[in-house]
Amino acid sequence: MLEGRPAETPEDLMRSRYTAFALGDARHLADTWFPATRPDDLMLAAGTSWTRLEVLGAETDPDGRTGRVRFRAHWREAGTGETGVLVEDSRFVRRSGRWYYVRAL
């Protein structure tokens, strides 16, 4: 997906976005963020290493136009060694055959 192939499901898109965060690929994050909710400037935290993704649940609405993914993303801060977990329930929308991240709840 990072090479431009559209994600088939919201979970596929979530996984590619996690990889983009881990690699520092702001362009992929911007390209897969729904334009109406995308921030003007994507600031990726330098020194934060994303170490593991756990998908807790994923679903697509019967109409195939919206979905959600619940996950835990583990991180480590390079300078301090501090670790943590981001827990998120993300919303996705499908437009013109492509899935986009909309927002976290």
PyMOL CGO cylinders between C-alpha atoms (Angstrom):
from pymol import cmd
from pymol.cgo import CYLINDER

trace = [
    CYLINDER, 0.00, 0.00, 0.00, 2.86, 2.40, 0.63, 0.3, 1, 1, 1, 1, 1, 1,
    CYLINDER, 2.86, 2.40, 0.63, 3.68, 2.09, -3.05, 0.3, 1, 1, 1, 1, 1, 1,
    CYLINDER, 3.68, 2.09, -3.05, 0.28, 3.50, -4.02, 0.3, 1, 1, 1, 1, 1, 1,
    CYLINDER, 0.28, 3.50, -4.02, -1.90, 0.40, -4.34, 0.3, 1, 1, 1, 1, 1, 1,
    CYLINDER, -1.90, 0.40, -4.34, -5.29, 1.12, -2.67, 0.3, 1, 1, 1, 1, 1, 1,
    CYLINDER, -5.29, 1.12, -2.67, -6.11, -0.66, 0.57, 0.3, 1, 1, 1, 1, 1, 1,
    CYLINDER, -6.11, -0.66, 0.57, -8.89, -3.22, 0.27, 0.3, 1, 1, 1, 1, 1, 1,
    CYLINDER, -8.89, -3.22, 0.27, -10.17, -2.79, 3.85, 0.3, 1, 1, 1, 1, 1, 1,
    CYLINDER, -10.17, -2.79, 3.85, -9.95, -0.24, 6.67, 0.3, 1, 1, 1, 1, 1, 1,
    CYLINDER, -9.95, -0.24, 6.67, -7.65, -2.67, 8.50, 0.3, 1, 1, 1, 1, 1, 1,
    CYLINDER, -7.65, -2.67, 8.50, -5.30, -2.82, 5.50, 0.3, 1, 1, 1, 1, 1, 1,
    CYLINDER, -5.30, -2.82, 5.50, -5.17, 0.96, 5.47, 0.3, 1, 1, 1, 1, 1, 1,
    CYLINDER, -5.17, 0.96, 5.47, -4.55, 1.12, 9.23, 0.3, 1, 1, 1, 1, 1, 1,
    CYLINDER, -4.55, 1.12, 9.23, -1.65, -1.29, 8.88, 0.3, 1, 1, 1, 1, 1, 1,
    CYLINDER, -1.65, -1.29, 8.88, -0.12, 0.72, 6.02, 0.3, 1, 1, 1, 1, 1, 1,
    CYLINDER, -0.12, 0.72, 6.02, -0.51, 3.94, 8.02, 0.3, 1, 1, 1, 1, 1, 1,
    CYLINDER, -0.51, 3.94, 8.02, 1.20, 2.35, 11.03, 0.3, 1, 1, 1, 1, 1, 1,
    CYLINDER, 1.20, 2.35, 11.03, 4.08, 1.36, 8.74, 0.3, 1, 1, 1, 1, 1, 1,
    CYLINDER, 4.08, 1.36, 8.74, 4.20, 4.92, 7.41, 0.3, 1, 1, 1, 1, 1, 1,
    CYLINDER, 4.20, 4.92, 7.41, 4.45, 6.27, 10.97, 0.3, 1, 1, 1, 1, 1, 1,
    CYLINDER, 4.45, 6.27, 10.97, 7.23, 3.75, 11.71, 0.3, 1, 1, 1, 1, 1, 1,
    CYLINDER, 7.23, 3.75, 11.71, 9.14, 4.76, 8.55, 0.3, 1, 1, 1, 1, 1, 1,
    CYLINDER, 9.14, 4.76, 8.55, 8.44, 8.49, 8.83, 0.3, 1, 1, 1, 1, 1, 1,
    CYLINDER, 8.44, 8.49, 8.83, 6.51, 8.53, 5.53, 0.3, 1, 1, 1, 1, 1, 1,
    CYLINDER, 6.51, 8.53, 5.53, 4.45, 11.72, 5.94, 0.3, 1, 1, 1, 1, 1, 1,
    CYLINDER, 4.45, 11.72, 5.94, 3.42, 11.68, 2.29, 0.3, 1, 1, 1, 1, 1, 1,
    CYLINDER, 3.42, 11.68, 2.29, 1.61, 8.33, 2.63, 0.3, 1, 1, 1, 1, 1, 1,
    CYLINDER, 1.61, 8.33, 2.63, -0.10, 9.59, 5.78, 0.3, 1, 1, 1, 1, 1, 1,
    CYLINDER, -0.10, 9.59, 5.78, -1.29, 12.74, 4.01, 0.3, 1, 1, 1, 1, 1, 1,
    CYLINDER, -1.29, 12.74, 4.01, -2.40, 10.83, 0.91, 0.3, 1, 1, 1, 1, 1, 1,
    CYLINDER, -2.40, 10.83, 0.91, -4.51, 8.43, 2.98, 0.3, 1, 1, 1, 1, 1, 1,
    CYLINDER, -4.51, 8.43, 2.98, -6.06, 11.06, 5.28, 0.3, 1, 1, 1, 1, 1, 1,
    CYLINDER, -6.06, 11.06, 5.28, -9.55, 12.27, 4.30, 0.3, 1, 1, 1, 1, 1, 1,
    CYLINDER, -9.55, 12.27, 4.30, -9.04, 15.83, 2.97, 0.3, 1, 1, 1, 1, 1, 1,
    CYLINDER, -9.04, 15.83, 2.97, -11.77, 17.39, 5.14, 0.3, 1, 1, 1, 1, 1, 1,
    CYLINDER, -11.77, 17.39, 5.14, -10.07, 16.26, 8.37, 0.3, 1, 1, 1, 1, 1, 1,
    CYLINDER, -10.07, 16.26, 8.37, -6.39, 16.21, 7.34, 0.3, 1, 1, 1, 1, 1, 1,
    CYLINDER, -6.39, 16.21, 7.34, -4.22, 18.73, 9.20, 0.3, 1, 1, 1, 1, 1, 1,
    CYLINDER, -4.22, 18.73, 9.20, -2.35, 21.30, 7.15, 0.3, 1, 1, 1, 1, 1, 1,
    CYLINDER, -2.35, 21.30, 7.15, 0.98, 20.20, 8.59, 0.3, 1, 1, 1, 1, 1, 1,
    CYLINDER, 0.98, 20.20, 8.59, 1.79, 16.63, 9.59, 0.3, 1, 1, 1, 1, 1, 1,
    CYLINDER, 1.79, 16.63, 9.59, 4.40, 16.69, 12.32, 0.3, 1, 1, 1, 1, 1, 1,
    CYLINDER, 4.40, 16.69, 12.32, 5.97, 13.29, 12.94, 0.3, 1, 1, 1, 1, 1, 1,
    CYLINDER, 5.97, 13.29, 12.94, 7.75, 12.90, 16.26, 0.3, 1, 1, 1, 1, 1, 1,
    CYLINDER, 7.75, 12.90, 16.26, 11.46, 12.52, 15.63, 0.3, 1, 1, 1, 1, 1, 1,
    CYLINDER, 11.46, 12.52, 15.63, 12.97, 9.98, 17.99, 0.3, 1, 1, 1, 1, 1, 1,
    CYLINDER, 12.97, 9.98, 17.99, 9.77, 8.00, 18.47, 0.3, 1, 1, 1, 1, 1, 1,
    CYLINDER, 9.77, 8.00, 18.47, 10.09, 4.40, 17.33, 0.3, 1, 1, 1, 1, 1, 1,
    CYLINDER, 10.09, 4.40, 17.33, 6.88, 2.50, 16.70, 0.3, 1, 1, 1, 1, 1, 1,
    CYLINDER, 6.88, 2.50, 16.70, 7.59, -1.04, 17.84, 0.3, 1, 1, 1, 1, 1, 1,
    CYLINDER, 7.59, -1.04, 17.84, 4.40, -3.08, 17.54, 0.3, 1, 1, 1, 1, 1, 1,
    CYLINDER, 4.40, -3.08, 17.54, 0.82, -2.87, 16.27, 0.3, 1, 1, 1, 1, 1, 1,
    CYLINDER, 0.82, -2.87, 16.27, -2.02, -4.90, 17.76, 0.3, 1, 1, 1, 1, 1, 1,
    CYLINDER, -2.02, -4.90, 17.76, -5.33, -4.74, 15.89, 0.3, 1, 1, 1, 1, 1, 1,
    CYLINDER, -5.33, -4.74, 15.89, -8.07, -5.29, 18.48, 0.3, 1, 1, 1, 1, 1, 1,
    CYLINDER, -8.07, -5.29, 18.48, -10.97, -5.26, 16.05, 0.3, 1, 1, 1, 1, 1, 1,
    CYLINDER, -10.97, -5.26, 16.05, -11.93, -4.10, 12.59, 0.3, 1, 1, 1, 1, 1, 1,
    CYLINDER, -11.93, -4.10, 12.59, -15.23, -3.79, 10.80, 0.3, 1, 1, 1, 1, 1, 1,
    CYLINDER, -15.23, -3.79, 10.80, -16.73, -2.41, 7.66, 0.3, 1, 1, 1, 1, 1, 1,
    CYLINDER, -16.73, -2.41, 7.66, -20.33, -1.21, 7.61, 0.3, 1, 1, 1, 1, 1, 1,
    CYLINDER, -20.33, -1.21, 7.61, -22.69, -3.24, 5.38, 0.3, 1, 1, 1, 1, 1, 1,
    CYLINDER, -22.69, -3.24, 5.38, -22.82, -0.41, 2.85, 0.3, 1, 1, 1, 1, 1, 1,
    CYLINDER, -22.82, -0.41, 2.85, -19.05, -0.71, 2.35, 0.3, 1, 1, 1, 1, 1, 1,
    CYLINDER, -19.05, -0.71, 2.35, -18.56, 3.04, 2.70, 0.3, 1, 1, 1, 1, 1, 1,
    CYLINDER, -18.56, 3.04, 2.70, -17.39, 3.37, 6.30, 0.3, 1, 1, 1, 1, 1, 1,
    CYLINDER, -17.39, 3.37, 6.30, -15.36, 1.33, 8.73, 0.3, 1, 1, 1, 1, 1, 1,
    CYLINDER, -15.36, 1.33, 8.73, -13.48, 1.38, 11.99, 0.3, 1, 1, 1, 1, 1, 1,
    CYLINDER, -13.48, 1.38, 11.99, -10.35, -0.16, 13.43, 0.3, 1, 1, 1, 1, 1, 1,
    CYLINDER, -10.35, -0.16, 13.43, -9.50, -0.45, 17.11, 0.3, 1, 1, 1, 1, 1, 1,
    CYLINDER, -9.50, -0.45, 17.11, -5.81, -0.90, 17.84, 0.3, 1, 1, 1, 1, 1, 1,
    CYLINDER, -5.81, -0.90, 17.84, -2.88, -0.51, 20.21, 0.3, 1, 1, 1, 1, 1, 1,
    CYLINDER, -2.88, -0.51, 20.21, 0.37, 0.91, 18.84, 0.3, 1, 1, 1, 1, 1, 1,
    CYLINDER, 0.37, 0.91, 18.84, 3.46, 0.50, 21.02, 0.3, 1, 1, 1, 1, 1, 1,
    CYLINDER, 3.46, 0.50, 21.02, 6.26, 3.07, 20.95, 0.3, 1, 1, 1, 1, 1, 1,
    CYLINDER, 6.26, 3.07, 20.95, 9.67, 3.80, 22.43, 0.3, 1, 1, 1, 1, 1, 1,
    CYLINDER, 9.67, 3.80, 22.43, 11.33, 7.19, 22.80, 0.3, 1, 1, 1, 1, 1, 1,
    CYLINDER, 11.33, 7.19, 22.80, 14.93, 7.09, 21.58, 0.3, 1, 1, 1, 1, 1, 1,
    CYLINDER, 14.93, 7.09, 21.58, 16.41, 9.67, 23.93, 0.3, 1, 1, 1, 1, 1, 1,
    CYLINDER, 16.41, 9.67, 23.93, 14.89, 8.42, 27.18, 0.3, 1, 1, 1, 1, 1, 1,
    CYLINDER, 14.89, 8.42, 27.18, 13.98, 4.81, 26.50, 0.3, 1, 1, 1, 1, 1, 1,
    CYLINDER, 13.98, 4.81, 26.50, 10.48, 5.62, 27.71, 0.3, 1, 1, 1, 1, 1, 1,
    CYLINDER, 10.48, 5.62, 27.71, 7.82, 3.31, 26.29, 0.3, 1, 1, 1, 1, 1, 1,
    CYLINDER, 7.82, 3.31, 26.29, 4.09, 3.66, 25.87, 0.3, 1, 1, 1, 1, 1, 1,
    CYLINDER, 4.09, 3.66, 25.87, 0.99, 2.52, 24.10, 0.3, 1, 1, 1, 1, 1, 1,
    CYLINDER, 0.99, 2.52, 24.10, -1.38, 4.54, 21.95, 0.3, 1, 1, 1, 1, 1, 1,
    CYLINDER, -1.38, 4.54, 21.95, -4.91, 3.08, 22.03, 0.3, 1, 1, 1, 1, 1, 1,
    CYLINDER, -4.91, 3.08, 22.03, -7.21, 4.33, 19.31, 0.3, 1, 1, 1, 1, 1, 1,
    CYLINDER, -7.21, 4.33, 19.31, -10.60, 3.68, 17.72, 0.3, 1, 1, 1, 1, 1, 1,
    CYLINDER, -10.60, 3.68, 17.72, -10.19, 5.02, 14.19, 0.3, 1, 1, 1, 1, 1, 1,
    CYLINDER, -10.19, 5.02, 14.19, -12.88, 5.85, 11.65, 0.3, 1, 1, 1, 1, 1, 1,
    CYLINDER, -12.88, 5.85, 11.65, -12.46, 5.36, 7.90, 0.3, 1, 1, 1, 1, 1, 1,
    CYLINDER, -12.46, 5.36, 7.90, -14.47, 6.30, 4.83, 0.3, 1, 1, 1, 1, 1, 1,
    CYLINDER, -14.47, 6.30, 4.83, -14.41, 4.96, 1.28, 0.3, 1, 1, 1, 1, 1, 1,
    CYLINDER, -14.41, 4.96, 1.28, -14.61, 7.43, -1.61, 0.3, 1, 1, 1, 1, 1, 1,
    CYLINDER, -14.61, 7.43, -1.61, -14.08, 6.72, -5.30, 0.3, 1, 1, 1, 1, 1, 1,
    CYLINDER, -14.08, 6.72, -5.30, -12.90, 3.20, -4.48, 0.3, 1, 1, 1, 1, 1, 1,
    CYLINDER, -12.90, 3.20, -4.48, -10.26, 4.27, -1.94, 0.3, 1, 1, 1, 1, 1, 1,
    CYLINDER, -10.26, 4.27, -1.94, -10.24, 4.07, 1.85, 0.3, 1, 1, 1, 1, 1, 1,
    CYLINDER, -10.24, 4.07, 1.85, -9.23, 7.15, 3.86, 0.3, 1, 1, 1, 1, 1, 1,
    CYLINDER, -9.23, 7.15, 3.86, -8.54, 7.68, 7.54, 0.3, 1, 1, 1, 1, 1, 1,
    CYLINDER, -8.54, 7.68, 7.54, -11.04, 10.23, 8.93, 0.3, 1, 1, 1, 1, 1, 1,
    CYLINDER, -11.04, 10.23, 8.93, -10.40, 10.60, 12.65, 0.3, 1, 1, 1, 1, 1, 1,
    CYLINDER, -10.40, 10.60, 12.65, -9.94, 8.88, 15.99, 0.3, 1, 1, 1, 1, 1, 1,
    CYLINDER, -9.94, 8.88, 15.99, -12.70, 8.64, 18.54, 0.3, 1, 1, 1, 1, 1, 1,
]
cmd.load_cgo(trace, "trace")
